[in-house]
Amino acid sequence: MKNRNLLTLTGLVIIVMAMFFAMALPRADAQTSDPTGLPELELFRGDDGAGIPEEVQYIGDSSTEPVVIKVIKYNNNSFDEAVVATAADAQAFVEEGYVTWIDVNGVHDETVIEEFGEVFGLSPSVQQDIANTTRLPHMEDSNDYIFLSLEMLNKDFAIDAAKLEQISLVLGKDYVISFQESDDNDFSSVYDRLVEKRGNIPEKGSDYLGFALVDTIVDSYFPAIDAMNEQVNVIEKKLIDSPNEELLESIYTIKREVTIGRQIIIPMREIIYSLANYDYPLISPEIKDYYGITYENVDYLGNIIETFSNITSDMVNFYISIYGHDTNNLLKFLTIFTTILFVLSFVAAVYGTDFSQFHADEKRKRGHVIIVFVMIGLAVLLVMYFALAGWL
């Protein structure tokens, strides 16, 4: 009975010591319910298409909305706009001395694209690129027009509802055709400048209108960059305070978005660099200078994307380092606990096998008490030793 009480007391001592070390050392498996406080930022799609079909084939989200063709015809003295039914009707507005902006909302109808290709002499590859909304930004130069395929963020930007849409621009003599997947994109600033005759758009040619549209597309990325920067800052703070697997998933989500962002921004930077530095018959030297300013903006975006790429890689490495540190703490706890338990087990074993000199009950009682205090004293001494050694 007395031996059973001793074992019970010894077990309680060990449990108390285990609880002490569990509170003294940080837990390696700390979890938090909300890793970032922000929804997943889904900015970019990223499919370049497997190949070019032999005929015009729409590749993108299905849509049943009708295709709307808007035409704006202007010069410095006049402004006219209309909604037309066919490409031929739109082409009838093109006239020397005027600039005609043909805005096509909807590229899911291959027939409409083929009609524009026939009326304006667009090559089959250009028609296919307009209908394929998964292509990465690219450019094609022809004697009669310059074709640009770019990606633009939707006008109602929100961090949890960001969406990229392809914008195809055909820059010709006296006209610009813009093909949009829908009317979600925001060219209202360009339209307002035309209506109110603000800035240089009414005074200049179609090359300046093309520049204004490209510049608007580039500007659409700045809110996304600001939002991503804020999201990265939040994750960095939480990474230091409470690293966990959910937070690691958030880091990889941003890393994926940054990777796809590089696939979008880098080709756009090359396209605009080409427009700013190479000679094209349809772009005047003055407009090339404007593209030079836009190139500085898209180059800044490219540098920011590269910076985010490095930051996310560093955050992954930092997470691994923190998790390794917590694992080391856990191993230290197990080592300390095992060491103390081993010493106490050794003392208990010696007492149980080599304490026969105590025959009287009174001596056995004193022996039990002495052994318990010896074991507690050894445990305290070991804890003090590990504390002085810097393990606690």
C-alpha positions in Angstrom: 0.0 0.0 0.0 2.8 2.3 1.0 4.7 1.5 -2.2 1.6 2.2 -4.2 1.3 5.7 -2.5 4.9 6.4 -3.4 4.4 5.5 -7.0 1.3 7.7 -7.1 3.2 10.6 -5.6 6.1 10.1 -8.0 3.6 10.1 -11.0 2.1 13.3 -9.8 5.5 14.9 -9.6 6.3 13.9 -13.1 2.9 15.2 -14.4 3.5 18.5 -12.7 7.0 18.7 -14.3 5.6 17.9 -17.7 2.9 20.6 -17.3 5.7 23.1 -16.3 7.8 22.4 -19.4 4.7 22.5 -21.7 3.9 26.0 -20.5 7.6 27.1 -20.5 8.3 26.1 -24.1 6.4 27.4 -27.1 4.1 24.9 -28.8 5.2 24.0 -32.3 1.8 23.3 -33.5 0.2 26.7 -32.7 -2.8 27.3 -35.0 -4.9 30.4 -35.8 -8.3 30.4 -37.3 -7.7 33.3 -39.7 -4.3 33.3 -41.5 -4.5 36.5 -43.4 -7.8 38.3 -42.7 -8.1 38.8 -46.5 -9.9 36.7 -49.2 -7.9 35.0 -51.8 -6.8 37.5 -54.4 -7.7 35.9 -57.8 -6.3 38.4 -60.2 -4.9 36.5 -63.1 -5.8 33.8 -65.4 -3.0 32.1 -67.1 -3.6 29.9 -70.1 -1.9 30.6 -73.4 -3.9 28.2 -75.5 -2.6 24.9 -76.8 -2.5 25.9 -80.5 -4.0 28.0 -83.2 -7.1 26.5 -84.9 -7.5 26.5 -88.6 -10.6 28.7 -88.4 -11.9 31.4 -86.0 -12.9 29.6 -82.8 -13.9 31.4 -79.6 -12.0 30.2 -76.5 -13.2 31.7 -73.2 -16.1 31.9 -70.9 -19.5 31.1 -72.5 -21.8 34.1 -73.0 -25.2 34.6 -74.5 -25.1 38.4 -74.5 -25.5 40.1 -77.8 -22.4 41.7 -79.4 -22.7 45.5 -79.3 -20.8 47.6 -81.8 -20.4 51.3 -80.8 -18.9 53.8 -83.2 -17.5 57.2 -82.3 -16.3 59.6 -85.1 -14.6 62.8 -84.2 -12.1 65.5 -85.0 -11.3 68.8 -83.3 -14.6 70.3 -84.5 -17.1 67.6 -84.4 -18.2 64.5 -82.4 -20.7 61.8 -83.4 -21.5 58.4 -82.0 -23.8 55.6 -83.0 -24.6 51.9 -82.4 -24.4 49.9 -85.6 -25.3 46.3 -86.5 -22.4 45.1 -88.7 -18.8 45.6 -89.4 -19.6 47.1 -92.8 -21.8 49.7 -91.1 -18.9 50.6 -88.8 -16.5 50.8 -91.7 -18.8 53.4 -93.4 -17.9 55.9 -90.6 -14.2 55.8 -91.4 -13.2 59.0 -93.3 -10.1 60.9 -93.8 -9.8 63.9 -91.6 -11.7 62.2 -88.8 -10.8 59.5 -86.2 -13.2 56.6 -85.8 -13.2 54.5 -82.7 -15.1 51.3 -83.1 -15.7 49.6 -79.8 -16.9 45.9 -80.0 -18.3 44.5 -76.8 -18.3 40.7 -77.1 -15.9 38.4 -78.9 -17.9 35.1 -78.4 -19.6 35.4 -81.8 -17.0 34.2 -84.4 -19.2 35.4 -87.2 -18.8 39.1 -86.1 -15.0 38.7 -85.9 -14.9 37.1 -89.3 -16.9 40.0 -90.7 -14.5 42.5 -89.2 -11.6 40.5 -90.6 -13.1 40.6 -94.1 -14.1 44.3 -94.0 -10.9 45.7 -92.4 -8.5 43.1 -94.0 -7.5 41.5 -90.7 -5.3 38.4 -91.1 -6.7 35.0 -90.1 -4.1 34.8 -87.2 -5.4 38.2 -85.9 -9.0 37.0 -86.0 -8.1 33.8 -84.1 -6.2 35.9 -81.5 -9.2 38.1 -81.0 -11.4 35.1 -80.4 -8.9 33.3 -78.1 -9.2 35.1 -74.7 -6.6 32.8 -73.1 -3.6 34.1 -75.1 -0.8 36.1 -73.3 -0.2 39.7 -74.4 1.4 39.9 -77.9 1.7 42.2 -80.9 1.5 41.9 -84.6 2.6 44.5 -87.1 1.1 44.7 -90.6 1.4 47.3 -93.4 -2.2 48.4 -92.9 -2.6 48.1 -89.1 -1.0 47.3 -85.8 -2.6 44.6 -83.7 -2.3 44.5 -79.9 -3.6 41.9 -77.5 -3.5 43.0 -73.9 -5.1 42.2 -70.5 -7.0 44.7 -68.5 -8.5 44.6 -65.0 -12.2 45.1 -64.6 -13.3 48.6 -63.8 -15.2 47.7 -60.5 -12.0 46.4 -58.9 -12.3 44.7 -55.5 -9.7 42.5 -53.8 -12.2 39.6 -53.7 -13.6 40.2 -57.2 -10.7 41.1 -59.5 -11.0 39.9 -63.0 -8.8 40.1 -66.1 -10.3 40.5 -69.6 -8.6 40.5 -72.9 -8.6 43.7 -74.9 -7.6 43.5 -78.6 -6.7 46.7 -80.3 -6.4 47.2 -84.1 -4.7 50.5 -84.9 -5.2 51.6 -88.5 -5.1 54.8 -90.5 -7.9 57.0 -89.2 -9.4 54.3 -87.0 -9.0 52.2 -83.9 -11.0 49.0 -83.2 -11.2 47.8 -79.6 -12.5 44.3 -79.0 -13.6 43.6 -75.4 -15.0 40.4 -73.9 -17.7 42.5 -72.2 -18.5 46.0 -71.1 -16.8 45.5 -67.7 -13.7 47.4 -68.7 -13.4 51.1 -68.0 -12.5 53.3 -71.0 -14.9 55.9 -69.7 -12.0 58.3 -69.0 -11.1 58.3 -72.7 -14.7 58.7 -73.7 -15.2 61.6 -71.3 -12.2 63.4 -72.7 -13.6 63.0 -76.2 -17.1 64.3 -75.3 -15.8 67.2 -73.2 -13.0 67.9 -75.6 -10.4 67.7 -72.9 -6.7 67.0 -73.5 -5.1 66.1 -76.8 -7.4 63.3 -78.0 -9.7 65.5 -80.2 -6.8 67.2 -81.7 -4.7 64.3 -82.6 -5.0 61.2 -84.8 -5.8 57.6 -84.4 -2.3 56.8 -83.1 -3.0 59.0 -80.0 -6.3 57.3 -79.4 -4.6 54.0 -79.5 -2.0 55.3 -77.0 -4.8 56.6 -74.7 -6.4 53.1 -74.6 -3.1 51.4 -74.0 -2.3 53.8 -71.2 -5.7 53.2 -69.6 -5.0 49.4 -69.7 -1.7 49.9 -67.9 -3.2 52.2 -65.3 -5.8 49.5 -64.4 -3.1 47.5 -62.7 -2.1 50.0 -60.1 -5.0 49.3 -57.7 -4.2 45.6 -57.9 -0.6 46.3 -57.0 -1.6 48.4 -54.0 -4.0 45.7 -52.8 -1.4 43.0 -53.2 1.2 45.1 -51.3 -1.3 45.4 -48.4 -2.0 41.7 -48.5 1.7 40.9 -48.4 2.2 43.2 -45.4 -0.6 41.5 -43.5 0.8 38.1 -44.2 4.3 39.2 -43.2 2.9 40.4 -39.8 0.9 37.2 -39.2 3.9 35.1 -40.3 5.9 36.5 -37.4 3.1 36.3 -34.9 1.5 32.9 -35.6 2.9 30.8 -38.5 0.7 27.9 -39.5 -0.2 25.8 -42.5 -3.1 28.0 -43.5 -0.8 31.0 -43.7 1.6 28.9 -45.8 -1.3 28.3 -48.2 -2.0 32.0 -48.4 1.7 32.6 -49.2 1.6 30.1 -52.0 -1.6 31.7 -53.4 0.1 35.1 -53.6 3.2 33.4 -55.1 1.0 31.8 -57.8 -0.7 35.2 -58.6 2.7 36.9 -58.8 3.9 34.2 -61.2 0.9 34.7 -63.4 1.3 38.5 -63.1 4.8 38.2 -64.4 3.5 36.3 -67.4 1.1 39.2 -68.1 3.3 42.3 -67.3 6.5 41.2 -68.9 5.1 40.7 -72.4 3.2 44.0 -72.0 6.4 45.7 -71.1 8.1 44.4 -74.2 5.2 45.5 -76.4 5.1 49.0 -75.1 8.9 49.2 -75.3 8.6 48.3 -79.0 6.0 51.0 -79.5 8.1 53.6 -77.8 11.4 52.8 -79.5 10.8 51.3 -82.9 9.5 53.1 -86.0 6.0 52.2 -87.2 4.4 54.1 -90.1 1.1 54.4 -88.2 2.7 55.9 -85.1 4.2 59.4 -85.3 7.4 60.3 -83.4 5.4 62.5 -81.0 3.2 59.6 -80.0 6.3 57.4 -79.5 7.4 59.9 -76.8 4.0 59.3 -75.1 4.6 55.6 -75.2 7.9 56.2 -73.6 6.1 57.6 -70.5 3.7 54.7 -70.4 6.7 52.3 -70.7 8.1 53.8 -67.5 4.8 52.9 -65.7 4.7 49.4 -67.0 8.4 48.9 -66.2 7.6 50.1 -62.7 4.9 47.5 -62.5 7.3 44.8 -63.7 9.8 45.7 -61.1 7.2 45.6 -58.4 6.1 42.2 -59.6 9.7 41.0 -59.4 10.0 42.4 -55.9 6.8 40.6 -54.8 8.2 37.4 -56.3 11.3 37.7 -54.2 9.3 38.6 -51.1 7.0 35.6 -51.4 10.1 33.3 -51.8 11.6 34.8 -48.7 8.4 34.4 -46.8 8.3 30.7 -47.7 11.9 30.3 -46.5 11.1 32.3 -43.3 8.1 30.0 -42.6 10.3 26.9 -43.0 12.9 28.5 -40.7 10.3 29.4 -38.0 8.7 25.9 -38.2 12.2 24.4 -37.9 12.8 26.5 -34.8 9.6 25.4 -33.2 10.5 21.8 -34.0 13.8 22.3 -32.3 12.0 23.7 -29.2 9.8 20.6 -29.2 12.9 18.3 -29.4 14.5 20.3 -26.6 11.4 19.8 -24.4 11.3 16.0 -25.2 15.1 15.8 -24.4 14.7 17.6 -21.1 11.7 15.6 -20.1 13.4 12.3 -21.0 16.6 13.2 -19.2 14.7 14.1 -16.0 12.5 11.1 -16.2 15.5 8.8 -16.8 17.3 10.2 -13.6 14.1 9.7 -11.6 13.6 6.3 -12.9 17.1 5.3 -12.1 16.7 6.5 -8.5 13.4 4.7 -8.2 15.0 1.5 -9.5 17.9 1.7 -7.1 15.5 2.3 -4.2 13.3 -0.6 -5.1 16.1 -3.1 -5.4 18.8 -2.0 -2.9 16.9 -0.6 0.1 16.7 -3.8 2.1 18.7 -2.4 5.1 15.6 -0.6 6.2 13.6 -3.4 8.0 11.5 -1.5 10.5 8.3 0.1 9.3 9.4 3.5 10.7 12.6 3.3 8.7 10.7 2.3 5.6 8.4 5.3 6.0 11.4 7.7 6.4 13.0 6.0 3.3 10.0 6.7 1.2 9.9 10.4 2.2 13.7 10.7 1.7 13.5 9.2 -1.8 10.6 11.5 -2.8 12.5 14.6 -1.7 15.7 13.3 -3.4 13.8 12.8 -6.6 12.2 16.3 -6.4 15.5 17.8 -5.6 17.2 16.2 -8.5 14.3 17.4 -10.8 14.8 20.9 -9.5 18.5 20.8 -10.0 18.2 19.5 -13.5 15.7 22.3 -14.4 18.1 24.9 -13.0 20.9 23.3 -15.0 19.0 23.4 -18.3 17.9 27.0 -17.5 21.5 28.1 -17.0 22.5 26.3 -20.1 19.9 28.4 -22.1 17.6 25.5 -23.0 14.7 27.1 -21.1 
